[in-house]
Amino acid sequence: MVHIKRVVLDVLKPHNPNALDFTTAIAEKVPGCRIKLTVTAMDEKTETVLLIIEGEQMQFNVISEAIGSLGGSIHSIDEVEVENGLPEGETT
């Protein structure tokens, strides 16, 4: 089975929630993940942020739904790392 290990997202979000609350809310939905948020641009009402999310078995739809529920929208997937988690000794 293929697992997402790392994804880099370009996201537009409102100023509220702030970066700490935004990443904490996402992390609560994605067990075992690590999230790094960098603000890359800011205007009167929104922030463009770069999210780096790493984990063992992340589900993109859960990440996407969490971002949307916080008022954010994904502009692009800038980088992704996946792994085929076949059981040992098994091949495709």
Phi and psi restraints in degrees (range 20) as a CNS / XPLOR table:
assign (resid 1 and name C) (resid 2 and name N)
       (resid 2 and name CA) (resid 2 and name C) 1.0 -87.3 20.0 2
assign (resid 2 and name N) (resid 2 and name CA)
       (resid 2 and name C) (resid 3 and name N) 1.0 132.3 20.0 2
assign (resid 2 and name C) (resid 3 and name N)
       (resid 3 and name CA) (resid 3 and name C) 1.0 -120.4 20.0 2
assign (resid 3 and name N) (resid 3 and name CA)
       (resid 3 and name C) (resid 4 and name N) 1.0 139.5 20.0 2
assign (resid 3 and name C) (resid 4 and name N)
       (resid 4 and name CA) (resid 4 and name C) 1.0 -79.4 20.0 2
assign (resid 4 and name N) (resid 4 and name CA)
       (resid 4 and name C) (resid 5 and name N) 1.0 125.8 20.0 2
assign (resid 4 and name C) (resid 5 and name N)
       (resid 5 and name CA) (resid 5 and name C) 1.0 -104.3 20.0 2
assign (resid 5 and name N) (resid 5 and name CA)
       (resid 5 and name C) (resid 6 and name N) 1.0 -31.7 20.0 2
assign (resid 5 and name C) (resid 6 and name N)
       (resid 6 and name CA) (resid 6 and name C) 1.0 -155.6 20.0 2
assign (resid 6 and name N) (resid 6 and name CA)
       (resid 6 and name C) (resid 7 and name N) 1.0 136.6 20.0 2
assign (resid 6 and name C) (resid 7 and name N)
       (resid 7 and name CA) (resid 7 and name C) 1.0 -141.2 20.0 2
assign (resid 7 and name N) (resid 7 and name CA)
       (resid 7 and name C) (resid 8 and name N) 1.0 138.2 20.0 2
assign (resid 7 and name C) (resid 8 and name N)
       (resid 8 and name CA) (resid 8 and name C) 1.0 -114.7 20.0 2
assign (resid 8 and name N) (resid 8 and name CA)
       (resid 8 and name C) (resid 9 and name N) 1.0 121.3 20.0 2
assign (resid 8 and name C) (resid 9 and name N)
       (resid 9 and name CA) (resid 9 and name C) 1.0 -120.5 20.0 2
assign (resid 9 and name N) (resid 9 and name CA)
       (resid 9 and name C) (resid 10 and name N) 1.0 140.0 20.0 2
assign (resid 9 and name C) (resid 10 and name N)
       (resid 10 and name CA) (resid 10 and name C) 1.0 -96.7 20.0 2
assign (resid 10 and name N) (resid 10 and name CA)
       (resid 10 and name C) (resid 11 and name N) 1.0 116.1 20.0 2
assign (resid 10 and name C) (resid 11 and name N)
       (resid 11 and name CA) (resid 11 and name C) 1.0 -126.4 20.0 2
assign (resid 11 and name N) (resid 11 and name CA)
       (resid 11 and name C) (resid 12 and name N) 1.0 139.0 20.0 2
assign (resid 11 and name C) (resid 12 and name N)
       (resid 12 and name CA) (resid 12 and name C) 1.0 -101.3 20.0 2
assign (resid 12 and name N) (resid 12 and name CA)
       (resid 12 and name C) (resid 13 and name N) 1.0 127.4 20.0 2
assign (resid 12 and name C) (resid 13 and name N)
       (resid 13 and name CA) (resid 13 and name C) 1.0 -137.2 20.0 2
assign (resid 13 and name N) (resid 13 and name CA)
       (resid 13 and name C) (resid 14 and name N) 1.0 155.2 20.0 2
assign (resid 13 and name C) (resid 14 and name N)
       (resid 14 and name CA) (resid 14 and name C) 1.0 -71.3 20.0 2
assign (resid 14 and name N) (resid 14 and name CA)
       (resid 14 and name C) (resid 15 and name N) 1.0 163.5 20.0 2
assign (resid 14 and name C) (resid 15 and name N)
       (resid 15 and name CA) (resid 15 and name C) 1.0 -60.9 20.0 2
assign (resid 15 and name N) (resid 15 and name CA)
       (resid 15 and name C) (resid 16 and name N) 1.0 -33.6 20.0 2
assign (resid 15 and name C) (resid 16 and name N)
       (resid 16 and name CA) (resid 16 and name C) 1.0 -113.4 20.0 2
assign (resid 16 and name N) (resid 16 and name CA)
       (resid 16 and name C) (resid 17 and name N) 1.0 126.8 20.0 2
assign (resid 16 and name C) (resid 17 and name N)
       (resid 17 and name CA) (resid 17 and name C) 1.0 -73.9 20.0 2
assign (resid 17 and name N) (resid 17 and name CA)
       (resid 17 and name C) (resid 18 and name N) 1.0 154.9 20.0 2
assign (resid 17 and name C) (resid 18 and name N)
       (resid 18 and name CA) (resid 18 and name C) 1.0 -70.5 20.0 2
assign (resid 18 and name N) (resid 18 and name CA)
       (resid 18 and name C) (resid 19 and name N) 1.0 174.1 20.0 2
assign (resid 18 and name C) (resid 19 and name N)
       (resid 19 and name CA) (resid 19 and name C) 1.0 -57.1 20.0 2
assign (resid 19 and name N) (resid 19 and name CA)
       (resid 19 and name C) (resid 20 and name N) 1.0 -41.8 20.0 2
assign (resid 19 and name C) (resid 20 and name N)
       (resid 20 and name CA) (resid 20 and name C) 1.0 -65.9 20.0 2
assign (resid 20 and name N) (resid 20 and name CA)
       (resid 20 and name C) (resid 21 and name N) 1.0 -47.2 20.0 2
assign (resid 20 and name C) (resid 21 and name N)
       (resid 21 and name CA) (resid 21 and name C) 1.0 -66.6 20.0 2
assign (resid 21 and name N) (resid 21 and name CA)
       (resid 21 and name C) (resid 22 and name N) 1.0 -37.4 20.0 2
assign (resid 21 and name C) (resid 22 and name N)
       (resid 22 and name CA) (resid 22 and name C) 1.0 -62.0 20.0 2
assign (resid 22 and name N) (resid 22 and name CA)
       (resid 22 and name C) (resid 23 and name N) 1.0 -50.7 20.0 2
assign (resid 22 and name C) (resid 23 and name N)
       (resid 23 and name CA) (resid 23 and name C) 1.0 -69.1 20.0 2
assign (resid 23 and name N) (resid 23 and name CA)
       (resid 23 and name C) (resid 24 and name N) 1.0 -36.3 20.0 2
assign (resid 23 and name C) (resid 24 and name N)
       (resid 24 and name CA) (resid 24 and name C) 1.0 -63.0 20.0 2
assign (resid 24 and name N) (resid 24 and name CA)
       (resid 24 and name C) (resid 25 and name N) 1.0 -43.0 20.0 2
assign (resid 24 and name C) (resid 25 and name N)
       (resid 25 and name CA) (resid 25 and name C) 1.0 -64.1 20.0 2
assign (resid 25 and name N) (resid 25 and name CA)
       (resid 25 and name C) (resid 26 and name N) 1.0 -38.8 20.0 2
assign (resid 25 and name C) (resid 26 and name N)
       (resid 26 and name CA) (resid 26 and name C) 1.0 -67.2 20.0 2
assign (resid 26 and name N) (resid 26 and name CA)
       (resid 26 and name C) (resid 27 and name N) 1.0 -45.1 20.0 2
assign (resid 26 and name C) (resid 27 and name N)
       (resid 27 and name CA) (resid 27 and name C) 1.0 -60.4 20.0 2
assign (resid 27 and name N) (resid 27 and name CA)
       (resid 27 and name C) (resid 28 and name N) 1.0 -32.8 20.0 2
assign (resid 27 and name C) (resid 28 and name N)
       (resid 28 and name CA) (resid 28 and name C) 1.0 -64.9 20.0 2
assign (resid 28 and name N) (resid 28 and name CA)
       (resid 28 and name C) (resid 29 and name N) 1.0 -25.3 20.0 2
assign (resid 28 and name C) (resid 29 and name N)
       (resid 29 and name CA) (resid 29 and name C) 1.0 -92.1 20.0 2
assign (resid 29 and name N) (resid 29 and name CA)
       (resid 29 and name C) (resid 30 and name N) 1.0 -15.0 20.0 2
assign (resid 29 and name C) (resid 30 and name N)
       (resid 30 and name CA) (resid 30 and name C) 1.0 -124.5 20.0 2
assign (resid 30 and name N) (resid 30 and name CA)
       (resid 30 and name C) (resid 31 and name N) 1.0 83.9 20.0 2
assign (resid 30 and name C) (resid 31 and name N)
       (resid 31 and name CA) (resid 31 and name C) 1.0 -56.4 20.0 2
assign (resid 31 and name N) (resid 31 and name CA)
       (resid 31 and name C) (resid 32 and name N) 1.0 140.1 20.0 2
assign (resid 31 and name C) (resid 32 and name N)
       (resid 32 and name CA) (resid 32 and name C) 1.0 76.0 20.0 2
assign (resid 32 and name N) (resid 32 and name CA)
       (resid 32 and name C) (resid 33 and name N) 1.0 13.4 20.0 2
assign (resid 32 and name C) (resid 33 and name N)
       (resid 33 and name CA) (resid 33 and name C) 1.0 -94.5 20.0 2
assign (resid 33 and name N) (resid 33 and name CA)
       (resid 33 and name C) (resid 34 and name N) 1.0 162.8 20.0 2
assign (resid 33 and name C) (resid 34 and name N)
       (resid 34 and name CA) (resid 34 and name C) 1.0 -122.5 20.0 2
assign (resid 34 and name N) (resid 34 and name CA)
       (resid 34 and name C) (resid 35 and name N) 1.0 135.6 20.0 2
assign (resid 34 and name C) (resid 35 and name N)
       (resid 35 and name CA) (resid 35 and name C) 1.0 -129.8 20.0 2
assign (resid 35 and name N) (resid 35 and name CA)
       (resid 35 and name C) (resid 36 and name N) 1.0 133.2 20.0 2
assign (resid 35 and name C) (resid 36 and name N)
       (resid 36 and name CA) (resid 36 and name C) 1.0 -120.2 20.0 2
assign (resid 36 and name N) (resid 36 and name CA)
       (resid 36 and name C) (resid 37 and name N) 1.0 128.4 20.0 2
assign (resid 36 and name C) (resid 37 and name N)
       (resid 37 and name CA) (resid 37 and name C) 1.0 -117.4 20.0 2
assign (resid 37 and name N) (resid 37 and name CA)
       (resid 37 and name C) (resid 38 and name N) 1.0 130.0 20.0 2
assign (resid 37 and name C) (resid 38 and name N)
       (resid 38 and name CA) (resid 38 and name C) 1.0 -125.4 20.0 2
assign (resid 38 and name N) (resid 38 and name CA)
       (resid 38 and name C) (resid 39 and name N) 1.0 126.1 20.0 2
assign (resid 38 and name C) (resid 39 and name N)
       (resid 39 and name CA) (resid 39 and name C) 1.0 -78.8 20.0 2
assign (resid 39 and name N) (resid 39 and name CA)
       (resid 39 and name C) (resid 40 and name N) 1.0 125.1 20.0 2
assign (resid 39 and name C) (resid 40 and name N)
       (resid 40 and name CA) (resid 40 and name C) 1.0 -108.1 20.0 2
assign (resid 40 and name N) (resid 40 and name CA)
       (resid 40 and name C) (resid 41 and name N) 1.0 -20.6 20.0 2
assign (resid 40 and name C) (resid 41 and name N)
       (resid 41 and name CA) (resid 41 and name C) 1.0 -159.3 20.0 2
assign (resid 41 and name N) (resid 41 and name CA)
       (resid 41 and name C) (resid 42 and name N) 1.0 154.6 20.0 2
assign (resid 41 and name C) (resid 42 and name N)
       (resid 42 and name CA) (resid 42 and name C) 1.0 -146.4 20.0 2
assign (resid 42 and name N) (resid 42 and name CA)
       (resid 42 and name C) (resid 43 and name N) 1.0 140.6 20.0 2
assign (resid 42 and name C) (resid 43 and name N)
       (resid 43 and name CA) (resid 43 and name C) 1.0 -130.5 20.0 2
assign (resid 43 and name N) (resid 43 and name CA)
       (resid 43 and name C) (resid 44 and name N) 1.0 -163.0 20.0 2
assign (resid 43 and name C) (resid 44 and name N)
       (resid 44 and name CA) (resid 44 and name C) 1.0 -60.4 20.0 2
assign (resid 44 and name N) (resid 44 and name CA)
       (resid 44 and name C) (resid 45 and name N) 1.0 -38.2 20.0 2
assign (resid 44 and name C) (resid 45 and name N)
       (resid 45 and name CA) (resid 45 and name C) 1.0 -118.0 20.0 2
assign (resid 45 and name N) (resid 45 and name CA)
       (resid 45 and name C) (resid 46 and name N) 1.0 -17.6 20.0 2
assign (resid 45 and name C) (resid 46 and name N)
       (resid 46 and name CA) (resid 46 and name C) 1.0 -133.9 20.0 2
assign (resid 46 and name N) (resid 46 and name CA)
       (resid 46 and name C) (resid 47 and name N) 1.0 167.2 20.0 2
assign (resid 46 and name C) (resid 47 and name N)
       (resid 47 and name CA) (resid 47 and name C) 1.0 -130.2 20.0 2
assign (resid 47 and name N) (resid 47 and name CA)
       (resid 47 and name C) (resid 48 and name N) 1.0 139.8 20.0 2
assign (resid 47 and name C) (resid 48 and name N)
       (resid 48 and name CA) (resid 48 and name C) 1.0 -97.7 20.0 2
assign (resid 48 and name N) (resid 48 and name CA)
       (resid 48 and name C) (resid 49 and name N) 1.0 127.8 20.0 2
assign (resid 48 and name C) (resid 49 and name N)
       (resid 49 and name CA) (resid 49 and name C) 1.0 -128.5 20.0 2
assign (resid 49 and name N) (resid 49 and name CA)
       (resid 49 and name C) (resid 50 and name N) 1.0 152.0 20.0 2
assign (resid 49 and name C) (resid 50 and name N)
       (resid 50 and name CA) (resid 50 and name C) 1.0 -104.0 20.0 2
assign (resid 50 and name N) (resid 50 and name CA)
       (resid 50 and name C) (resid 51 and name N) 1.0 119.3 20.0 2
assign (resid 50 and name C) (resid 51 and name N)
       (resid 51 and name CA) (resid 51 and name C) 1.0 -106.7 20.0 2
assign (resid 51 and name N) (resid 51 and name CA)
       (resid 51 and name C) (resid 52 and name N) 1.0 126.1 20.0 2
assign (resid 51 and name C) (resid 52 and name N)
       (resid 52 and name CA) (resid 52 and name C) 1.0 -111.3 20.0 2
assign (resid 52 and name N) (resid 52 and name CA)
       (resid 52 and name C) (resid 53 and name N) 1.0 116.5 20.0 2
assign (resid 52 and name C) (resid 53 and name N)
       (resid 53 and name CA) (resid 53 and name C) 1.0 -120.0 20.0 2
assign (resid 53 and name N) (resid 53 and name CA)
       (resid 53 and name C) (resid 54 and name N) 1.0 125.2 20.0 2
assign (resid 53 and name C) (resid 54 and name N)
       (resid 54 and name CA) (resid 54 and name C) 1.0 -126.3 20.0 2
assign (resid 54 and name N) (resid 54 and name CA)
       (resid 54 and name C) (resid 55 and name N) 1.0 144.8 20.0 2
assign (resid 54 and name C) (resid 55 and name N)
       (resid 55 and name CA) (resid 55 and name C) 1.0 -175.1 20.0 2
assign (resid 55 and name N) (resid 55 and name CA)
       (resid 55 and name C) (resid 56 and name N) 1.0 -177.4 20.0 2
assign (resid 55 and name C) (resid 56 and name N)
       (resid 56 and name CA) (resid 56 and name C) 1.0 -88.8 20.0 2
assign (resid 56 and name N) (resid 56 and name CA)
       (resid 56 and name C) (resid 57 and name N) 1.0 -44.4 20.0 2
assign (resid 56 and name C) (resid 57 and name N)
       (resid 57 and name CA) (resid 57 and name C) 1.0 -141.8 20.0 2
assign (resid 57 and name N) (resid 57 and name CA)
       (resid 57 and name C) (resid 58 and name N) 1.0 65.4 20.0 2
assign (resid 57 and name C) (resid 58 and name N)
       (resid 58 and name CA) (resid 58 and name C) 1.0 -81.6 20.0 2
assign (resid 58 and name N) (resid 58 and name CA)
       (resid 58 and name C) (resid 59 and name N) 1.0 149.1 20.0 2
assign (resid 58 and name C) (resid 59 and name N)
       (resid 59 and name CA) (resid 59 and name C) 1.0 -111.6 20.0 2
assign (resid 59 and name N) (resid 59 and name CA)
       (resid 59 and name C) (resid 60 and name N) 1.0 119.9 20.0 2
assign (resid 59 and name C) (resid 60 and name N)
       (resid 60 and name CA) (resid 60 and name C) 1.0 -61.3 20.0 2
assign (resid 60 and name N) (resid 60 and name CA)
       (resid 60 and name C) (resid 61 and name N) 1.0 -38.0 20.0 2
assign (resid 60 and name C) (resid 61 and name N)
       (resid 61 and name CA) (resid 61 and name C) 1.0 -63.3 20.0 2
assign (resid 61 and name N) (resid 61 and name CA)
       (resid 61 and name C) (resid 62 and name N) 1.0 -33.8 20.0 2
assign (resid 61 and name C) (resid 62 and name N)
       (resid 62 and name CA) (resid 62 and name C) 1.0 -67.7 20.0 2
assign (resid 62 and name N) (resid 62 and name CA)
       (resid 62 and name C) (resid 63 and name N) 1.0 -43.3 20.0 2
assign (resid 62 and name C) (resid 63 and name N)
       (resid 63 and name CA) (resid 63 and name C) 1.0 -62.1 20.0 2
assign (resid 63 and name N) (resid 63 and name CA)
       (resid 63 and name C) (resid 64 and name N) 1.0 -48.0 20.0 2
assign (resid 63 and name C) (resid 64 and name N)
       (resid 64 and name CA) (resid 64 and name C) 1.0 -60.4 20.0 2
assign (resid 64 and name N) (resid 64 and name CA)
       (resid 64 and name C) (resid 65 and name N) 1.0 -45.1 20.0 2
assign (resid 64 and name C) (resid 65 and name N)
       (resid 65 and name CA) (resid 65 and name C) 1.0 -64.1 20.0 2
assign (resid 65 and name N) (resid 65 and name CA)
       (resid 65 and name C) (resid 66 and name N) 1.0 -39.3 20.0 2
assign (resid 65 and name C) (resid 66 and name N)
       (resid 66 and name CA) (resid 66 and name C) 1.0 -64.2 20.0 2
assign (resid 66 and name N) (resid 66 and name CA)
       (resid 66 and name C) (resid 67 and name N) 1.0 -43.9 20.0 2
assign (resid 66 and name C) (resid 67 and name N)
       (resid 67 and name CA) (resid 67 and name C) 1.0 -62.2 20.0 2
assign (resid 67 and name N) (resid 67 and name CA)
       (resid 67 and name C) (resid 68 and name N) 1.0 -45.8 20.0 2
assign (resid 67 and name C) (resid 68 and name N)
       (resid 68 and name CA) (resid 68 and name C) 1.0 -62.2 20.0 2
assign (resid 68 and name N) (resid 68 and name CA)
       (resid 68 and name C) (resid 69 and name N) 1.0 -38.6 20.0 2
assign (resid 68 and name C) (resid 69 and name N)
       (resid 69 and name CA) (resid 69 and name C) 1.0 -67.8 20.0 2
assign (resid 69 and name N) (resid 69 and name CA)
       (resid 69 and name C) (resid 70 and name N) 1.0 -18.2 20.0 2
assign (resid 69 and name C) (resid 70 and name N)
       (resid 70 and name CA) (resid 70 and name C) 1.0 -96.8 20.0 2
assign (resid 70 and name N) (resid 70 and name CA)
       (resid 70 and name C) (resid 71 and name N) 1.0 7.1 20.0 2
assign (resid 70 and name C) (resid 71 and name N)
       (resid 71 and name CA) (resid 71 and name C) 1.0 88.8 20.0 2
assign (resid 71 and name N) (resid 71 and name CA)
       (resid 71 and name C) (resid 72 and name N) 1.0 7.2 20.0 2
assign (resid 71 and name C) (resid 72 and name N)
       (resid 72 and name CA) (resid 72 and name C) 1.0 -94.7 20.0 2
assign (resid 72 and name N) (resid 72 and name CA)
       (resid 72 and name C) (resid 73 and name N) 1.0 163.8 20.0 2
assign (resid 72 and name C) (resid 73 and name N)
       (resid 73 and name CA) (resid 73 and name C) 1.0 -140.0 20.0 2
assign (resid 73 and name N) (resid 73 and name CA)
       (resid 73 and name C) (resid 74 and name N) 1.0 139.6 20.0 2
assign (resid 73 and name C) (resid 74 and name N)
       (resid 74 and name CA) (resid 74 and name C) 1.0 -82.3 20.0 2
assign (resid 74 and name N) (resid 74 and name CA)
       (resid 74 and name C) (resid 75 and name N) 1.0 120.9 20.0 2
assign (resid 74 and name C) (resid 75 and name N)
       (resid 75 and name CA) (resid 75 and name C) 1.0 -81.9 20.0 2
assign (resid 75 and name N) (resid 75 and name CA)
       (resid 75 and name C) (resid 76 and name N) 1.0 -42.2 20.0 2
assign (resid 75 and name C) (resid 76 and name N)
       (resid 76 and name CA) (resid 76 and name C) 1.0 -161.0 20.0 2
assign (resid 76 and name N) (resid 76 and name CA)
       (resid 76 and name C) (resid 77 and name N) 1.0 157.1 20.0 2
assign (resid 76 and name C) (resid 77 and name N)
       (resid 77 and name CA) (resid 77 and name C) 1.0 -98.1 20.0 2
assign (resid 77 and name N) (resid 77 and name CA)
       (resid 77 and name C) (resid 78 and name N) 1.0 109.9 20.0 2
assign (resid 77 and name C) (resid 78 and name N)
       (resid 78 and name CA) (resid 78 and name C) 1.0 -90.0 20.0 2
assign (resid 78 and name N) (resid 78 and name CA)
       (resid 78 and name C) (resid 79 and name N) 1.0 -22.5 20.0 2
assign (resid 78 and name C) (resid 79 and name N)
       (resid 79 and name CA) (resid 79 and name C) 1.0 -160.6 20.0 2
assign (resid 79 and name N) (resid 79 and name CA)
       (resid 79 and name C) (resid 80 and name N) 1.0 146.6 20.0 2
assign (resid 79 and name C) (resid 80 and name N)
       (resid 80 and name CA) (resid 80 and name C) 1.0 -147.9 20.0 2
assign (resid 80 and name N) (resid 80 and name CA)
       (resid 80 and name C) (resid 81 and name N) 1.0 145.1 20.0 2
assign (resid 80 and name C) (resid 81 and name N)
       (resid 81 and name CA) (resid 81 and name C) 1.0 -130.7 20.0 2
assign (resid 81 and name N) (resid 81 and name CA)
       (resid 81 and name C) (resid 82 and name N) 1.0 124.4 20.0 2
assign (resid 81 and name C) (resid 82 and name N)
       (resid 82 and name CA) (resid 82 and name C) 1.0 -124.0 20.0 2
assign (resid 82 and name N) (resid 82 and name CA)
       (resid 82 and name C) (resid 83 and name N) 1.0 162.0 20.0 2
assign (resid 82 and name C) (resid 83 and name N)
       (resid 83 and name CA) (resid 83 and name C) 1.0 -139.3 20.0 2
assign (resid 83 and name N) (resid 83 and name CA)
       (resid 83 and name C) (resid 84 and name N) 1.0 137.5 20.0 2
assign (resid 83 and name C) (resid 84 and name N)
       (resid 84 and name CA) (resid 84 and name C) 1.0 -85.3 20.0 2
assign (resid 84 and name N) (resid 84 and name CA)
       (resid 84 and name C) (resid 85 and name N) 1.0 109.8 20.0 2
assign (resid 84 and name C) (resid 85 and name N)
       (resid 85 and name CA) (resid 85 and name C) 1.0 -91.6 20.0 2
assign (resid 85 and name N) (resid 85 and name CA)
       (resid 85 and name C) (resid 86 and name N) 1.0 50.6 20.0 2
assign (resid 85 and name C) (resid 86 and name N)
       (resid 86 and name CA) (resid 86 and name C) 1.0 -63.2 20.0 2
assign (resid 86 and name N) (resid 86 and name CA)
       (resid 86 and name C) (resid 87 and name N) 1.0 143.4 20.0 2
assign (resid 86 and name C) (resid 87 and name N)
       (resid 87 and name CA) (resid 87 and name C) 1.0 -58.8 20.0 2
assign (resid 87 and name N) (resid 87 and name CA)
       (resid 87 and name C) (resid 88 and name N) 1.0 150.7 20.0 2
assign (resid 87 and name C) (resid 88 and name N)
       (resid 88 and name CA) (resid 88 and name C) 1.0 -54.9 20.0 2
assign (resid 88 and name N) (resid 88 and name CA)
       (resid 88 and name C) (resid 89 and name N) 1.0 136.2 20.0 2
assign (resid 88 and name C) (resid 89 and name N)
       (resid 89 and name CA) (resid 89 and name C) 1.0 87.6 20.0 2
assign (resid 89 and name N) (resid 89 and name CA)
       (resid 89 and name C) (resid 90 and name N) 1.0 -15.0 20.0 2
assign (resid 89 and name C) (resid 90 and name N)
       (resid 90 and name CA) (resid 90 and name C) 1.0 -91.9 20.0 2
assign (resid 90 and name N) (resid 90 and name CA)
       (resid 90 and name C) (resid 91 and name N) 1.0 141.6 20.0 2
assign (resid 90 and name C) (resid 91 and name N)
       (resid 91 and name CA) (resid 91 and name C) 1.0 -126.2 20.0 2
assign (resid 91 and name N) (resid 91 and name CA)
       (resid 91 and name C) (resid 92 and name N) 1.0 166.9 20.0 2
